[in-house]
């Protein structure tokens, strides 16, 4: 499969109020194939007026009761229909994702398409299970009056969903599926680097029967279209996944506007190997934790803590995997790692590797941008045997870059793991349950995996501590993110 196997023309227009739309002033920007650097298409660069149109379409759809008052089972059926259409167009969506984002085609099929269908179906089921409670009150006045009290969950309103470029289709579904299940309407802004599957998803939602205005997509730059969407007075809730730097900007704006916000932000996830681990499993697991999706994962296992006595064995094994990894196009079946998403991001990652070397880190494997066409960086292992305060230990690289550090005591490893501004994910590799539980208790992270890493499921809440964000995705917790509690008190 390759670009030529796409069964539909590439969609290059926004989707507003049930119709395709260009930008009001005709401006566009280019999107690229990161495996070659070639331009794929031009997409609209939304103006403030375009954002207005999308938000007001969502507002009209919400206030007209064409969605929020729809019977929950009807919302469920439409989400299930969209899941079916995502699967039916799976080859097209997977090819489009690999073309635009660069990930391996197998992962596009399994995660972007398969995962999106799974999340849509899971959240569809929640549409009929949103419930309130009855409450016994203790009001004693007037003495002859009794009270009946209850709570109900109501949709929060119009949602602005802003998603990153590392899992473009899946992250879009992570946002829109629960919002729509709860009766909200949505304006989605995909990352400027990877808008193509979001535009196709909007068309599939229209084909599934979603009313006009319920799901809209605007394309544009974060500092223009994204900022206009966040500050729009008709937006009731912002849900954002991306960098902590941008999350802070969005959080400040939402706080000023008293607007609800969910922020899933950066990470610097530790991988803690204990001395009783299965070494082969730990080596393969740690390599997968950092090199999966070319290291462009918010929970990428970018900090490796290894017992000093096992350091050479474990780090050497991971370095061997890095050196043997085949780089190439995601459409090539022989490829084991594709490109980074853009030239700008490639240069950033390569610059951070160089900074790590200049600060005293040892380049054990990789260490440079590839000179082939496209936006490739070699999978890199940096040894930090003396535990120097390297920038690549503190800051998120968001690329295939692992820093390995030794420790002498498990408590020392836990303390080092927690000595970070971030707290999104972590993993521990051991054969003893009691030791795993000790690490789980001690590590400050929203998710702790044992003998695995980067595993997510629609039923398992996901989010971070500290600078890794506010709020949780998935599971029962996500219903609270897209609804408000309304209390009802009846005197009789």
C-alpha positions in Angstrom: 0.0 0.0 0.0 1.2 3.5 -0.8 -0.1 7.0 -1.7 -1.4 5.7 -5.0 -3.8 3.3 -3.2 -5.8 6.1 -1.6 -9.4 5.4 -2.8 -10.7 9.0 -2.4 -9.2 12.3 -3.3 -7.4 14.0 -0.4 -9.8 16.3 1.4 -8.4 19.7 1.7 -11.3 21.9 3.0 -12.6 22.5 6.4 -16.0 21.1 7.5 -18.3 23.7 9.0 -22.1 23.3 9.6 -22.3 20.2 7.5 -20.5 21.6 4.5 -17.0 21.8 3.2 -15.4 25.3 3.4 -12.3 27.2 2.5 -10.8 30.0 4.5 -12.6 33.3 4.2 -9.6 35.1 2.6 -8.4 32.1 0.6 -5.2 31.6 2.5 -3.8 28.1 2.7 -0.7 26.4 4.1 1.2 23.3 3.0 1.2 19.9 4.6 4.0 17.5 3.8 5.0 13.8 3.6 7.6 13.5 6.3 9.2 10.5 4.7 10.2 12.5 1.6 9.7 16.2 2.5 7.4 16.5 -0.5 4.3 18.7 -0.3 1.0 16.7 -0.2 -1.6 19.4 -0.3 -2.6 22.9 0.7 -5.3 23.3 3.4 -7.2 26.4 4.6 -5.5 28.7 7.1 -8.6 29.6 9.1 -9.3 33.2 9.9 -11.1 34.5 13.0 -14.2 34.7 10.9 -13.9 31.1 9.9 -13.5 30.1 13.6 -16.6 32.2 14.4 -18.6 30.4 11.7 -17.6 27.0 13.1 -18.3 28.0 16.7 -21.7 29.6 15.9 -22.7 26.5 13.9 -21.9 24.3 17.0 -23.8 26.8 19.2 -26.9 26.7 17.0 -26.8 22.9 16.9 -26.5 22.7 20.6 -29.2 25.3 21.5 -31.6 24.0 18.8 -31.8 20.7 20.8 -31.0 18.7 17.6 -28.3 16.9 19.6 -28.4 17.3 23.3 -32.1 16.5 23.5 -31.7 13.5 21.1 -32.5 10.3 22.9 -29.2 8.8 24.2 -29.8 5.6 22.3 -29.9 7.7 19.1 -26.6 9.3 19.9 -25.2 5.9 20.6 -26.4 4.6 17.2 -24.8 7.4 15.3 -21.4 6.9 17.1 -21.6 3.2 16.4 -22.3 4.0 12.7 -19.3 6.3 12.6 -17.2 3.5 14.1 -18.4 1.2 11.3 -17.5 3.8 8.7 -14.1 4.3 10.1 -13.5 0.5 9.8 -15.0 0.4 6.3 -12.6 3.2 5.2 -9.8 1.8 7.2 -7.3 1.2 4.4 -7.9 4.8 3.1 -7.6 6.3 6.6 -4.4 4.3 7.4 -2.7 5.2 4.2 -3.6 8.9 4.7 -2.3 8.8 8.2 1.0 7.2 7.2 1.3 9.7 4.3 0.7 12.7 6.4 2.2 11.7 9.8 4.9 9.2 8.8 4.1 6.4 11.2 4.4 2.7 10.1 1.4 1.6 8.1 0.8 -1.3 10.5 0.4 1.1 13.4 -1.8 3.3 11.4 -4.1 0.4 10.8 -4.0 -1.0 14.3 -3.9 2.1 16.4 -5.3 5.0 14.4 -8.1 3.0 12.6 -8.6 0.1 15.0 -8.2 2.2 18.1 -10.5 4.9 16.8 -13.2 2.4 16.1 -12.7 0.8 19.6 -12.9 4.2 21.3 -16.0 5.2 19.4 -17.8 2.0 20.3 -16.8 2.3 24.0 -17.9 5.9 24.3 -21.1 5.2 22.3 -22.1 2.8 25.2 -21.8 5.6 27.7 -24.4 7.7 25.9 -27.1 5.6 27.5 -25.5 5.2 30.9 -25.0 8.9 32.1 -26.9 9.1 35.3 -27.6 11.2 38.4 -28.6 10.3 42.0 -31.2 10.9 44.6 -30.4 12.8 47.7 -32.0 12.8 51.2 -32.0 16.3 52.5 -32.0 17.4 56.2 -33.9 20.7 55.7 -36.2 21.2 58.8 -37.9 24.4 57.7 -40.8 25.0 57.2 -41.7 22.0 59.4 -44.7 21.0 57.3 -42.7 20.8 54.0 -40.9 17.8 52.7 -38.3 17.8 49.9 -37.3 15.6 47.1 -33.8 16.2 45.8 -31.7 14.7 42.9 -28.8 15.4 40.6 -28.5 15.1 36.9 -25.7 15.3 34.4 -26.1 17.8 31.6 -23.8 18.5 28.6 -21.3 21.2 29.2 -22.1 22.9 25.8 -19.8 23.7 22.9 -16.4 22.1 23.1 -13.2 23.2 21.5 -11.0 20.2 20.9 -7.4 20.8 20.0 -5.3 17.8 19.2 -1.6 17.0 18.5 0.2 15.6 15.5 1.5 12.3 16.9 -1.7 10.3 16.8 -3.9 12.6 14.7 -7.0 10.4 14.1 -7.0 8.6 17.4 -6.5 11.8 19.4 -9.4 13.4 17.5 -11.6 10.5 18.4 -10.4 10.6 22.1 -11.9 14.1 22.2 -15.0 14.0 20.0 -16.4 10.6 21.0 -17.0 11.4 24.7 -18.1 14.9 24.0 -20.7 13.8 21.5 -21.8 10.9 23.7 -22.6 13.4 26.4 -24.6 15.6 24.1 -22.1 18.4 23.5 -21.3 19.8 20.1 -17.6 20.1 18.9 -15.2 22.3 17.0 -12.1 20.3 16.3 -8.8 21.9 15.4 -6.2 19.3 14.3 -2.5 20.1 14.4 -1.4 22.1 11.4 1.1 19.4 10.4 -1.5 16.6 10.3 -5.0 17.8 9.4 -5.9 15.3 6.7 -7.5 12.4 8.6 -9.5 14.8 10.8 -11.0 16.3 7.6 -12.0 12.9 6.3 -13.4 11.9 9.7 -15.8 14.9 9.6 -17.1 13.8 6.2 -17.6 10.3 7.6 -19.5 11.7 10.5 -21.7 13.6 8.1 -22.3 10.4 6.1 -23.2 8.6 9.4 -26.0 11.1 9.9 -24.7 13.6 12.5 -26.8 16.8 12.2 -25.0 19.9 10.7 -23.0 21.8 13.2 -22.7 19.0 15.7 -19.1 18.2 14.6 -17.0 20.9 12.8 -13.3 20.9 11.8 -11.2 24.0 11.3 -7.6 23.9 10.1 -5.0 26.5 10.9 -2.1 27.5 13.0 -2.1 27.2 16.8 -1.2 30.8 17.3 -4.0 32.1 15.1 -6.9 29.6 14.6 -6.2 27.7 17.9 -5.9 30.9 19.9 -9.1 32.3 18.4 -10.9 29.1 19.2 -9.7 29.0 22.9 -10.7 32.6 23.6 -14.0 32.5 21.8 -16.8 33.5 24.2 -19.2 30.9 22.8 -16.9 28.0 23.7 -17.9 26.4 27.0 -15.1 23.9 27.3 -11.6 23.5 25.9 -9.9 20.1 25.7 -6.3 20.2 24.7 -3.5 17.6 24.2 -0.1 19.0 23.5 3.0 20.6 25.0 3.0 21.9 28.6 4.2 25.3 27.3 1.1 25.7 25.1 -1.1 24.1 27.8 -0.1 26.8 30.3 -1.2 29.5 27.8 -4.5 27.8 27.2 -5.0 27.3 31.0 -4.4 31.0 31.7 -6.9 32.0 29.0 -9.5 29.6 30.3 -8.9 30.7 33.9 -9.4 34.3 32.9 -12.6 33.5 31.0 -13.8 31.1 33.8 -14.0 28.4 31.1 -13.7 24.7 31.7 -10.5 23.1 30.5 -8.9 19.7 30.3 -5.2 19.6 29.6 -3.2 16.5 28.7 0.3 17.8 28.5 4.0 16.7 28.3 5.8 13.9 29.9 9.3 12.7 30.7 8.4 9.1 31.7 10.8 7.0 33.8 11.5 3.4 33.1 12.8 1.7 36.3 14.5 -1.7 35.8 15.0 -3.7 39.0 17.9 -6.2 39.4 15.5 -9.2 39.4 14.1 -8.5 36.0 14.1 -10.8 33.0 16.9 -8.9 31.1 15.7 -9.7 27.6 12.2 -8.6 28.4 13.5 -5.4 30.1 15.7 -4.6 27.1 13.0 -5.1 24.5 10.4 -3.3 26.7 12.6 -0.3 27.4 13.5 0.0 23.7 9.8 -0.2 22.7 8.9 2.3 25.4 11.1 5.0 23.7 11.3 4.0 20.0 7.5 3.3 19.5 6.0 5.9 17.1 9.6 7.2 16.7 9.6 8.5 20.3 6.7 10.9 19.5 4.6 9.8 22.4 3.7 11.8 25.5 4.4 8.8 27.7 7.6 7.8 25.9 10.0 6.0 28.3 12.7 8.6 27.8 14.5 8.2 31.2 16.0 4.8 32.0 17.1 3.9 35.5 19.1 0.7 35.7 20.9 -1.0 38.7 24.5 -0.2 38.4 25.4 -3.9 38.3 23.1 -4.4 35.2 23.9 -1.1 33.5 26.3 -2.4 30.8 24.0 -5.4 30.0 20.7 -3.5 29.7 22.0 -0.3 28.0 24.2 -2.4 25.6 21.1 -4.4 24.6 19.0 -1.4 24.0 21.8 0.2 22.0 22.1 -2.8 19.8 18.4 -2.6 19.0 18.8 1.1 18.2 21.8 0.4 15.9 19.9 -2.3 14.0 16.7 -0.4 13.5 15.8 0.1 9.8 14.7 3.6 9.0 12.4 4.4 6.0 8.9 5.1 4.8 6.0 3.8 6.8 4.7 2.3 3.6 7.8 0.0 3.3 7.2 -3.3 5.0 10.9 -3.5 5.9 10.8 -0.2 7.8 11.1 -0.4 11.6 11.1 3.3 12.3 9.7 6.1 10.2 10.4 9.8 10.1 9.7 12.6 12.6 6.7 14.7 11.7 8.5 17.8 10.3 11.8 19.4 9.4 11.4 21.8 12.3 10.9 18.9 14.8 13.7 16.9 13.3 16.1 19.9 13.8 14.8 20.4 17.4 15.4 16.7 18.3 18.9 16.7 16.7 19.8 19.9 18.5 18.8 18.4 21.9 20.9 15.3 21.2 23.9 17.5 20.4 23.3 19.5 23.5 23.2 16.3 25.6 26.6 15.3 24.1 28.1 18.7 24.7 26.9 18.6 28.3 28.8 15.4 28.9 26.4 12.6 27.8 27.9 9.6 26.0 26.3 8.8 22.6 26.1 5.0 22.9 24.0 4.6 19.7 22.7 6.9 17.0 23.1 10.5 17.8 22.3 12.4 14.5 19.8 13.3 11.9 19.9 11.0 8.9 21.1 12.5 5.7 18.4 10.7 3.6 15.5 12.6 2.2 12.7 13.3 4.7 12.7 14.1 8.4 14.6 11.2 10.0 16.6 11.0 13.3 18.5 7.9 14.3 17.2 6.1 17.4 19.6 7.3 20.0 20.8 6.1 23.4 22.7 8.5 25.6 24.6 7.1 28.5 24.7 9.2 31.6 26.8 7.0 34.0 27.8 9.9 36.2 24.2 11.2 36.5 25.0 14.6 35.2 22.2 17.2 35.1 21.7 17.0 31.3 19.0 19.0 29.6 17.7 15.9 27.9 17.0 14.4 31.3 14.9 17.4 32.4 13.2 18.4 29.2 10.8 16.6 26.9 12.5 15.7 23.6 9.5 14.0 21.9 11.8 11.9 19.7 13.6 8.5 19.7 16.1 9.6 22.4 16.8 7.6 25.6 19.0 8.7 28.5 20.2 5.8 30.6 21.3 6.3 34.3 22.5 3.9 36.9 21.3 3.7 40.5 22.4 1.8 43.6 19.1 1.6 45.6 15.5 1.4 44.6 14.6 4.4 46.8 17.2 6.3 44.9 15.7 5.4 41.6 12.2 6.4 42.8 13.5 9.8 44.0 15.3 10.4 40.7 12.1 9.4 38.8 10.1 11.9 40.8 12.7 14.7 40.3 10.9 16.0 37.3 8.3 18.6 36.5 6.3 15.9 34.8 4.2 13.0 36.0 2.3 11.4 33.1 3.5 7.8 33.0 6.1 5.4 34.3 7.0 1.7 34.2 8.8 -0.8 36.4 10.4 -4.0 35.2 10.6 -6.8 37.8 9.6 -10.4 38.5 8.5 -9.7 42.1 5.1 -8.3 42.8 6.0 -6.8 46.2 8.8 -4.8 44.7 6.6 -3.6 41.8 4.0 -2.4 44.4 6.7 -0.5 46.3 7.6 1.4 43.1 3.9 2.0 42.2 3.3 3.5 45.6 6.4 5.7 45.3 6.3 7.0 41.8 4.4 10.2 41.0 2.6 9.4 37.7 -0.9 9.2 36.4 -0.2 5.7 35.0 2.3 3.1 36.2 2.8 0.1 34.0 4.5 -3.1 35.3 6.5 -5.1 32.7 4.9 -3.2 29.9 4.7 0.5 28.7 2.6 2.8 26.6 -0.5 0.6 26.9 -3.8 2.6 27.0 -7.5 1.4 26.9 -10.8 3.3 26.6 -11.9 1.9 30.0 -8.7 3.0 31.9 -8.4 6.7 32.9 -5.4 8.5 31.5 -3.8 11.7 32.5 -1.0 13.2 34.5 0.3 14.6 37.7 2.1 18.0 38.1 3.0 19.7 34.8 1.6 16.8 32.8 -1.9 18.2 32.9 -5.3 18.6 34.5 -8.1 16.1 34.1 -8.5 12.5 32.8 -9.4 11.0 29.5 -11.3 7.7 29.1 -13.3 5.5 31.4 -16.1 6.8 33.7 -13.9 9.8 34.5 -14.4 11.3 31.1 -18.1 11.8 31.6 -17.4 14.4 34.3 -15.2 16.3 31.8 -18.0 16.9 29.3 -21.0 17.3 31.7 -22.1 19.6 34.5 -23.9 18.5 37.6 -27.4 20.1 38.0 -29.0 19.8 41.5 -32.8 19.7 41.7 -34.7 20.4 44.9 -38.5 20.0 45.0 -40.6 21.0 47.9 -44.0 19.2 48.5 
